[in-house]
Amino acid sequence: MQFNFVALLALHAACGWLFCQGLRRLGLDRGVAFLAGALYLLAPTTHFALFSNFTNPFFTLPVFWILLMLWLFAGGRSTAAVCLCAVAGLFSGEQPFLLLCGLLPLAAWCFRVRGWLRPIAWTWVTLAAAGVSYLLWLNRAPVVQTGFQARYQWSWTQLGRNLELLWREISRLIEFRSDGPDWLLALAAAALIGALTWRWEGGVNRRLWIFAVAGLLLAYGPVLAVGGDYSRFRYHYVPSLFWGLLLAAVCASLPRPGRSLLAAAAAAFFTLNAAGEIRQCWIPMSKHHRALEARLRQLENVAPGDILIISGAPYEIGTAQHPSMH
């Protein structure tokens, strides 16, 4: 359990670095790229996937491959490597297939990437071939029987319902949570981000706004057709990239005092929110898991195949599902 948590946080940090460096390779100002990556790392919309759903990498892992694909594409690297990253992203999560198809042409248009046609064309061909091969040879049952039709129920009513659910969840994710020691972390983050943004020149290109908004639509697109009224908190992880970029663009468009104050306030608030989430879900879950593990090790005459009944075990601890009980 602890290993999963640390590994997922390390993967999240790698995604933040790739996002920042990919934006820099696309020609974005260094300060804006840094702030976008920093805000993505701390964004409340990432917390469920990182702190509550950390036995499931199906949201963090595809983002890693997508960002590596963007980083390679922006640097003019091997087309074959770009295609391999696209295939890895396609089969590592369920949400980002629109982003895999649309991100590279969107980046090429918004940032005027040279030599864009060949890698994009080969990426699309590779994704189509991989998808068709899976459906025809690897998937042993028709798509309808595997739950695709039941899961994705497109209708205008469903679209409206999902928009309402997503907005309600975002408002809950940005609730203010804090504890005494967490303020020191928040002040440190605010001081670092505020000092760095003070040195920027400021200003953003109109196409950056288009890139951020279109990226949000591509990331949220598949979620808008998902049926049922269950929680969608984990689906906010992929769009967090573009939420961070949007907020960084807002900061960069302000004059220097306002830019630094808004960036510092966002960093402080997100840090408090993240620390509060960890105190509510990860720490209680970790303590309960260790106590449960210690008790199980005390049992004698336990053999493979035995059924252990743990009475009174909560399905949730704090705000998180309890992975020890799955």
C-alpha positions as CSV (number, residue, x, y, z in Angstrom):
1,M,0.0,0.0,0.0
2,Q,2.8,2.5,0.9
3,F,4.7,1.4,-2.2
4,N,1.7,2.2,-4.4
5,F,1.3,5.6,-2.8
6,V,5.0,6.6,-3.2
7,A,5.1,5.2,-6.8
8,L,2.0,7.0,-7.8
9,L,3.3,10.3,-6.4
10,A,6.6,9.8,-8.2
11,L,4.8,9.2,-11.5
12,H,2.7,12.3,-10.8
13,A,5.9,14.4,-10.3
14,A,7.3,13.0,-13.5
15,C,4.1,14.1,-15.3
16,G,4.5,17.6,-13.9
17,W,8.1,17.8,-15.2
18,L,7.2,16.5,-18.6
19,F,4.3,18.9,-18.9
20,C,6.5,21.9,-18.0
21,Q,9.3,20.8,-20.4
22,G,6.8,19.9,-23.2
23,L,5.3,23.4,-23.0
24,R,8.8,24.9,-23.1
25,R,9.6,22.9,-26.2
26,L,6.5,24.2,-27.8
27,G,7.8,27.8,-27.3
28,L,5.8,28.8,-24.2
29,D,7.4,31.3,-21.8
30,R,9.5,29.5,-19.2
31,G,7.6,31.1,-16.3
32,V,4.2,30.2,-17.6
33,A,5.3,26.7,-18.3
34,F,6.7,26.3,-14.8
35,L,3.6,27.7,-13.2
36,A,1.3,25.4,-15.3
37,G,3.3,22.4,-14.2
38,A,3.4,23.4,-10.5
39,L,-0.3,24.1,-10.4
40,Y,-1.1,20.8,-12.0
41,L,1.0,19.0,-9.4
42,L,-1.0,20.6,-6.6
43,A,-4.4,20.9,-8.3
44,P,-7.3,19.6,-6.1
45,T,-8.7,17.8,-9.2
46,T,-5.8,15.4,-9.0
47,H,-6.4,14.4,-5.4
48,F,-8.9,11.6,-5.7
49,A,-6.7,9.6,-8.2
50,L,-3.6,10.2,-6.1
51,F,-4.8,10.0,-2.5
52,S,-7.9,7.9,-2.6
53,N,-7.7,5.7,-5.7
54,F,-4.0,4.9,-5.6
55,T,-4.5,1.2,-6.2
56,N,-5.6,2.2,-9.7
57,P,-3.0,3.9,-12.1
58,F,-5.4,4.0,-15.0
59,F,-5.5,7.8,-14.9
60,T,-2.0,8.8,-14.0
61,L,-0.3,6.3,-16.3
62,P,-1.9,7.4,-19.6
63,V,-1.2,11.0,-18.7
64,F,2.5,10.1,-18.4
65,W,2.5,8.5,-21.9
66,I,0.5,11.4,-23.4
67,L,2.9,14.0,-22.0
68,L,6.0,12.0,-23.1
69,M,4.4,11.8,-26.6
70,L,3.9,15.6,-26.6
71,W,7.5,16.2,-25.3
72,L,8.9,14.0,-28.1
73,F,6.7,15.6,-30.7
74,A,7.6,19.2,-29.6
75,G,11.3,18.3,-29.7
76,G,11.1,16.9,-33.2
77,R,12.2,13.4,-32.0
78,S,11.7,10.0,-33.5
79,T,8.2,9.5,-35.1
80,A,8.4,5.8,-34.0
81,A,8.9,6.9,-30.4
82,V,5.9,9.2,-30.6
83,C,3.7,6.4,-32.0
84,L,4.9,3.9,-29.3
85,C,3.9,6.4,-26.6
86,A,0.5,6.9,-28.3
87,V,-0.2,3.1,-28.2
88,A,1.0,2.9,-24.6
89,G,-1.4,5.7,-23.7
90,L,-4.3,4.0,-25.5
91,F,-4.0,0.8,-23.6
92,S,-3.1,2.2,-20.1
93,G,-6.4,4.0,-19.4
94,E,-10.0,4.4,-20.5
95,Q,-10.4,8.2,-20.6
96,P,-7.8,9.8,-22.9
97,F,-8.5,8.4,-26.4
98,L,-9.8,11.8,-27.7
99,L,-6.7,13.5,-26.2
100,L,-4.4,11.0,-27.9
101,C,-6.0,11.8,-31.3
102,G,-6.4,15.5,-30.9
103,L,-3.5,16.8,-28.7
104,L,-0.7,16.8,-31.3
105,P,-2.6,18.6,-34.1
106,L,-3.9,21.1,-31.5
107,A,-0.4,21.7,-30.3
108,A,0.9,22.0,-33.9
109,W,-1.7,24.6,-34.8
110,C,-1.5,26.6,-31.5
111,F,2.3,26.7,-31.3
112,R,3.2,26.5,-35.0
113,V,5.2,23.3,-34.7
114,R,7.4,22.6,-37.8
115,G,7.4,19.2,-39.4
116,W,4.1,18.3,-37.8
117,L,2.4,16.3,-40.6
118,R,4.5,13.2,-40.7
119,P,4.4,12.3,-36.9
120,I,0.7,13.2,-36.6
121,A,-0.2,11.1,-39.7
122,W,1.8,8.1,-38.4
123,T,0.3,8.5,-34.9
124,W,-3.2,8.4,-36.2
125,V,-2.4,5.3,-38.4
126,T,-0.8,3.5,-35.5
127,L,-3.7,4.3,-33.2
128,A,-6.2,3.1,-35.7
129,A,-4.3,-0.1,-36.4
130,A,-3.9,-0.8,-32.7
131,G,-7.6,-0.2,-32.0
132,V,-8.8,-2.4,-34.9
133,S,-6.3,-5.2,-34.1
134,Y,-7.6,-5.2,-30.5
135,L,-11.2,-5.4,-31.5
136,L,-10.7,-8.1,-34.2
137,W,-8.1,-10.4,-32.7
138,L,-7.4,-9.7,-29.0
139,N,-10.9,-8.9,-27.8
140,R,-12.8,-12.2,-27.5
141,A,-16.3,-10.8,-27.3
142,P,-18.2,-8.2,-29.4
143,V,-17.8,-4.6,-28.1
144,V,-21.4,-4.5,-27.1
145,Q,-21.0,-7.5,-24.8
146,T,-17.9,-6.1,-23.1
147,G,-20.0,-3.2,-21.6
148,F,-19.0,-0.4,-24.0
149,Q,-22.6,0.3,-25.0
150,A,-23.8,0.1,-21.4
151,R,-21.1,2.4,-20.1
152,Y,-21.3,5.1,-22.7
153,Q,-24.9,6.2,-23.1
154,W,-25.0,9.3,-25.3
155,S,-28.0,11.5,-25.0
156,W,-28.6,15.2,-24.4
157,T,-30.2,14.3,-21.1
158,Q,-27.1,12.3,-20.1
159,L,-24.8,15.2,-21.2
160,G,-26.7,17.7,-19.0
161,R,-26.6,15.3,-16.1
162,N,-22.9,14.7,-16.4
163,L,-22.1,18.4,-16.7
164,E,-24.0,19.0,-13.5
165,L,-22.2,16.2,-11.8
166,L,-18.7,17.4,-12.9
167,W,-19.4,20.9,-11.8
168,R,-20.7,19.8,-8.4
169,E,-17.6,17.7,-7.9
170,I,-15.2,20.5,-8.9
171,S,-16.9,22.7,-6.3
172,R,-16.4,20.1,-3.7
173,L,-12.8,19.4,-4.6
174,I,-11.8,23.1,-4.0
175,E,-13.3,23.2,-0.5
176,F,-11.0,24.9,2.0
177,R,-9.2,22.4,4.3
178,S,-6.4,23.2,6.7
179,D,-4.6,22.3,9.9
180,G,-2.0,24.2,11.9
181,P,1.3,22.7,10.6
182,D,0.0,22.8,7.0
183,W,0.2,26.6,7.0
184,L,4.0,26.4,7.0
185,L,3.9,24.4,3.8
186,A,1.4,26.7,2.3
187,L,3.5,29.8,3.1
188,A,6.6,28.2,1.7
189,A,4.8,27.3,-1.6
190,A,3.4,30.8,-1.8
191,A,6.8,32.4,-1.2
192,L,8.5,30.3,-3.9
193,I,5.8,30.7,-6.5
194,G,5.3,34.4,-5.8
195,A,9.0,35.2,-6.0
196,L,9.4,33.3,-9.3
197,T,6.4,34.9,-11.0
198,W,7.5,38.4,-10.0
199,R,10.4,38.0,-12.4
200,W,8.3,37.2,-15.5
201,E,7.7,39.5,-18.4
202,G,4.0,38.5,-18.5
203,G,1.5,38.3,-21.4
204,V,0.1,35.3,-23.2
205,N,-0.7,34.5,-26.8
206,R,-4.4,34.1,-27.7
207,R,-3.7,30.6,-29.0
208,L,-2.6,29.5,-25.6
209,W,-6.1,30.1,-24.3
210,I,-7.4,28.0,-27.3
211,F,-5.0,25.2,-26.5
212,A,-6.0,25.1,-22.8
213,V,-9.8,25.2,-23.4
214,A,-9.6,22.7,-26.3
215,G,-7.5,20.4,-24.2
216,L,-10.1,20.5,-21.4
217,L,-12.8,19.6,-23.9
218,L,-10.7,16.7,-25.3
219,A,-10.0,15.4,-21.8
220,Y,-13.5,15.7,-20.5
221,G,-15.1,14.6,-23.8
222,P,-15.4,10.8,-23.1
223,V,-16.6,11.5,-19.6
224,L,-19.7,13.4,-20.8
225,A,-21.1,10.2,-22.3
226,V,-20.6,7.9,-19.3
227,G,-23.8,6.5,-18.0
228,G,-24.9,6.2,-14.4
229,D,-24.8,8.6,-11.5
230,Y,-21.8,7.2,-9.6
231,S,-18.9,9.4,-8.6
232,R,-16.7,10.8,-11.3
233,F,-14.0,12.3,-9.1
234,R,-11.2,10.2,-10.6
235,Y,-12.1,11.5,-14.1
236,H,-10.8,15.0,-13.2
237,Y,-7.2,13.9,-13.1
238,V,-6.6,14.1,-16.9
239,P,-8.1,17.5,-17.4
240,S,-6.0,18.8,-14.4
241,L,-3.2,19.5,-16.9
242,F,-5.3,22.1,-18.7
243,W,-6.9,23.5,-15.5
244,G,-3.3,24.3,-14.4
245,L,-2.5,25.8,-17.7
246,L,-5.6,28.0,-17.7
247,L,-4.8,29.3,-14.3
248,A,-1.2,30.0,-15.3
249,A,-2.5,31.9,-18.3
250,V,-4.8,34.0,-16.1
251,C,-1.8,34.8,-13.9
252,A,0.5,35.7,-16.8
253,S,-2.1,38.0,-18.3
254,L,-2.2,40.2,-15.2
255,P,0.3,43.1,-14.3
256,R,3.2,42.1,-12.1
257,P,1.7,42.7,-8.6
258,G,-1.5,40.9,-9.4
259,R,0.2,38.1,-11.2
260,S,2.5,37.3,-8.3
261,L,-0.3,37.6,-5.7
262,L,-2.7,35.4,-7.6
263,A,0.0,32.7,-8.3
264,A,1.1,32.8,-4.6
265,A,-2.5,32.6,-3.3
266,A,-3.3,29.6,-5.7
267,A,-0.1,27.8,-4.6
268,A,-0.9,28.3,-0.9
269,F,-4.6,27.3,-1.3
270,F,-3.8,24.2,-3.3
271,T,-1.1,23.2,-0.8
272,L,-3.5,23.5,2.1
273,N,-6.1,21.5,0.2
274,A,-3.6,18.7,-0.6
275,A,-2.4,18.5,3.0
276,G,-5.9,18.4,4.2
277,E,-6.8,15.6,1.8
278,I,-3.9,13.5,3.0
279,R,-4.9,14.0,6.6
280,Q,-8.5,13.0,5.9
281,C,-7.9,9.9,3.7
282,W,-4.4,8.6,3.2
283,I,-3.2,8.9,6.8
284,P,-6.3,7.2,8.4
285,M,-6.2,4.5,5.7
286,S,-2.5,3.8,6.3
287,K,-2.9,3.5,10.0
288,H,-5.9,1.2,9.6
289,H,-4.1,-0.9,7.1
290,R,-1.0,-1.3,9.3
291,A,-3.2,-2.3,12.3
292,L,-5.0,-4.8,10.1
293,E,-1.8,-6.3,8.7
294,A,-0.3,-6.6,12.2
295,R,-3.4,-8.5,13.5
296,L,-3.4,-10.8,10.5
297,R,0.2,-11.7,11.1
298,Q,-0.7,-12.9,14.6
299,L,-3.2,-15.5,13.3
300,E,-2.1,-19.1,13.4
301,N,-3.0,-22.0,11.1
302,V,-4.0,-19.8,8.2
303,A,-3.7,-21.6,4.8
304,P,-4.2,-20.4,1.2
305,G,-7.8,-20.4,0.3
306,D,-9.0,-19.7,3.9
307,I,-11.7,-17.0,4.2
308,L,-11.2,-14.3,6.8
309,I,-14.2,-12.3,7.9
310,I,-13.3,-8.8,9.3
311,S,-16.3,-7.4,11.2
312,G,-17.0,-3.7,11.3
313,A,-14.5,-2.8,8.6
314,P,-15.4,0.5,7.0
315,Y,-15.8,0.7,3.2
316,E,-14.5,4.3,3.5
317,I,-12.1,6.0,5.8
318,G,-12.3,9.8,5.8
319,T,-13.2,10.8,2.2
320,A,-11.6,7.9,0.5
321,Q,-12.5,4.3,-0.4
322,H,-10.5,1.9,1.8
323,P,-8.3,-0.2,-0.6
324,S,-7.4,-2.7,2.2
325,M,-11.0,-3.8,2.1
326,H,-11.1,-4.6,-1.6
